[in-house]
């Protein structure tokens, strides 16, 4: 259940584009065609799915305070968290280089259409943001880190796929001249972000109801106690009167 909740939360509620607006450069530049958007989105899913678990392992066993205790008790006080950015970016750059080699080998047309934006995945803030969010939210296990990486990648993929499909259709629409190009794209992105915010109630509504039930139960118990005390007072008064 925890994996499913984190998976859907990372796609819809904490969407990299619509919730935190990360990776906007590639999102705007490569979303003119659905075909290129699908290719870049798939690459982002792969990179996030690999780098987030790898960076989780780095953080748990090398970087965080006390992570080196497995080397011996004398290393328990070491804190290498200041190296997080360097290590995370190195891992991301390695995976992006691997993706670039694979795409160039098996799909030269996609490689040419993506152009400079494929190697620029290495400096895509959405990729680094996935690892940093994983670290700041203290995801407890490797499996959950993998779920979070895949879900975040799918969320970014859905965002760029949706805007690419809309931009292909909007070419045939009567858009005011002042809003053509990036203007109408930013407006649509903002409207889509508002729409994705509505998913926030999927995982929070039930918890709020459960929290609200506790005061109601406590209030009922208090009323019962008050009625018991009143009944005792009435019985005592009647006893005194009869005496």
C-alpha positions in Angstrom: 0.0 0.0 0.0 2.9 2.4 0.8 4.4 1.8 -2.6 1.1 2.4 -4.4 0.5 5.6 -2.4 4.0 7.0 -3.1 3.8 6.0 -6.7 0.6 7.9 -7.4 1.6 10.8 -5.2 4.8 11.3 -7.1 2.9 11.3 -10.4 -0.1 13.4 -9.7 0.3 15.4 -6.5 4.1 16.0 -6.4 4.5 16.2 -10.2 7.9 17.5 -11.1 6.5 20.0 -13.7 3.1 21.0 -12.3 3.9 21.0 -8.6 7.5 22.1 -8.4 8.1 23.4 -12.0 11.4 21.6 -12.4 12.8 20.7 -15.8 10.9 23.5 -17.5 13.7 24.1 -20.1 13.4 20.7 -21.7 9.7 20.7 -21.1 9.2 23.8 -23.2 11.9 23.2 -25.9 11.2 19.5 -26.8 7.4 19.6 -26.5 6.7 20.8 -30.1 6.2 17.3 -31.3 4.7 14.2 -29.6 7.4 11.9 -31.0 10.3 13.9 -29.6 8.4 14.4 -26.3 7.9 10.6 -26.0 11.6 9.9 -26.6 12.8 12.5 -24.1 10.2 11.5 -21.5 11.2 7.8 -21.8 14.9 8.8 -21.3 13.9 10.9 -18.2 12.0 7.9 -16.7 15.0 5.6 -17.2 17.4 8.1 -15.7 15.3 8.8 -12.7 14.5 5.1 -12.1 18.2 4.4 -12.0 19.7 7.4 -10.3 17.3 7.8 -7.4 17.9 4.3 -6.0 21.7 4.6 -6.7 21.8 8.0 -4.9 19.8 6.5 -2.1 22.5 3.9 -1.6 25.2 6.5 -1.7 23.3 8.6 0.9 22.6 5.7 3.2 26.0 4.0 3.1 28.5 6.8 2.3 27.2 10.4 2.6 24.9 10.8 5.6 26.2 11.2 9.2 27.2 7.9 10.6 26.7 6.1 7.3 30.3 4.8 7.3 29.8 2.8 10.5 29.9 -0.4 8.4 33.6 0.3 7.9 34.2 0.2 11.7 33.1 2.1 14.9 35.9 4.6 14.4 34.1 5.9 11.2 30.7 6.4 13.0 31.3 10.2 13.4 32.1 10.9 9.8 29.6 13.1 7.9 30.1 13.4 4.1 26.8 15.0 3.4 28.5 18.1 2.0 29.5 15.9 -1.0 25.9 15.1 -1.9 25.6 17.5 -4.8 28.8 16.3 -6.4 28.1 12.6 -6.0 24.5 12.9 -7.1 25.5 14.8 -10.3 28.3 12.4 -11.0 25.8 9.5 -10.9 23.3 11.3 -13.0 25.9 12.3 -15.6 27.0 8.6 -15.9 23.5 7.4 -16.5 22.8 10.1 -19.0 25.9 9.2 -21.0 24.7 5.6 -21.0 21.2 6.7 -22.3 22.9 8.9 -25.0 25.0 6.0 -26.3 21.9 3.6 -26.4 19.7 6.2 -28.2 22.4 7.0 -30.7 23.0 3.3 -31.4 19.4 2.2 -31.8 17.5 5.3 -32.9 19.6 7.8 -34.7 16.6 9.8 -35.9 15.4 10.3 -32.3 19.0 11.2 -31.3 19.2 13.9 -34.0 15.7 15.3 -33.2 16.5 15.6 -29.5 19.8 17.3 -30.3 21.5 19.0 -27.4 18.6 18.4 -25.0 19.5 14.7 -24.6 22.9 15.3 -23.0 21.4 18.2 -21.1 19.4 15.7 -19.1 22.5 15.6 -16.9 21.8 19.2 -15.8 18.0 18.9 -15.8 16.9 20.1 -12.4 14.1 17.6 -12.4 16.6 14.7 -12.3 18.7 16.3 -9.5 15.5 17.3 -7.8 14.3 13.7 -7.6 17.4 12.7 -5.7 17.4 15.7 -3.4 13.7 15.2 -2.6 14.4 11.6 -1.9 17.1 12.7 0.5 15.1 15.5 2.2 12.0 13.3 2.6 14.1 10.6 4.2 12.6 7.7 2.1 13.3 4.7 4.3 14.0 1.9 1.8 15.6 1.1 -1.5 12.3 -0.2 -2.9 10.5 3.0 -2.0 13.3 5.0 -3.6 12.9 3.0 -6.8 9.1 3.6 -6.7 9.6 7.3 -6.2 12.1 7.5 -9.1 9.8 5.7 -11.5 6.7 7.7 -10.4 8.5 11.0 -10.7 9.7 10.1 -14.2 6.3 9.0 -15.3 4.9 12.3 -13.9 7.4 14.3 -16.0 6.7 12.1 -19.0 2.9 12.7 -18.7 3.4 16.4 -18.4 5.6 16.8 -21.5 3.4 14.4 -23.5 0.2 16.3 -22.6 1.7 19.7 -23.5 3.2 18.3 -26.8 -0.2 16.9 -27.8 -1.9 20.3 -27.0 0.8 22.3 -28.9 0.3 20.1 -32.0 -3.4 20.8 -32.0 -3.1 24.4 -31.1 -1.3 25.2 -34.3 -4.7 25.0 -36.0 -6.4 27.2 -33.4 -7.0 31.0 -33.6 -4.6 32.1 -30.9 -4.1 35.9 -30.5 -0.8 37.0 -32.0 0.6 38.3 -28.7 0.1 34.9 -27.1 1.5 32.6 -29.8 4.5 30.5 -29.0 5.6 30.4 -25.4 2.9 32.7 -24.2 0.0 30.3 -24.7 2.2 27.4 -23.6 2.8 29.0 -20.2 -0.9 29.7 -19.8 -1.8 26.1 -20.6 0.9 24.9 -18.3 -0.6 27.0 -15.5 -4.1 25.7 -16.1 -2.8 22.1 -16.2 -1.0 22.7 -12.9 -4.2 23.9 -11.3 -5.9 20.8 -12.6 -3.2 18.5 -11.1 -3.6 20.3 -7.7 -7.1 18.8 -7.5 -5.5 15.4 -7.2 -4.2 16.4 -3.7 -7.4 15.3 -2.1 -7.0 11.7 -3.2 -4.6 10.8 -0.5 -5.4 13.4 2.2 -9.2 13.5 2.4 -9.5 10.1 4.2 -6.8 11.0 6.8 -8.5 14.3 7.6 -11.8 12.5 8.1 -10.2 10.0 10.5 -8.6 12.9 12.4 -11.9 14.7 12.7 -13.6 11.5 14.0 -11.4 11.5 17.2 -12.7 14.8 18.7 -16.3 13.6 17.9 -15.8 10.4 19.8 -14.2 12.2 22.7 -17.1 14.7 22.8 -19.6 11.8 23.0 -17.7 10.2 25.9 -17.6 13.6 27.7 -21.4 14.0 27.2 -22.0 10.4 28.6 -19.9 11.2 31.7 -21.8 14.5 32.3 -25.1 12.7 32.1 -23.9 10.1 34.5 -22.9 12.8 37.0 -26.2 14.5 36.6 -28.0 11.2 37.2 -26.0 10.7 40.4 -26.9 14.2 41.7 -30.6 13.6 41.0 -30.6 10.3 42.8 -28.8 11.8 45.8 -31.3 14.7 46.0 -34.3 12.3 45.8 -32.8 10.2 48.5 -32.4 13.2 50.8 -36.0 14.3 50.1 -37.4 10.9 51.0 -35.4 10.9 54.2 
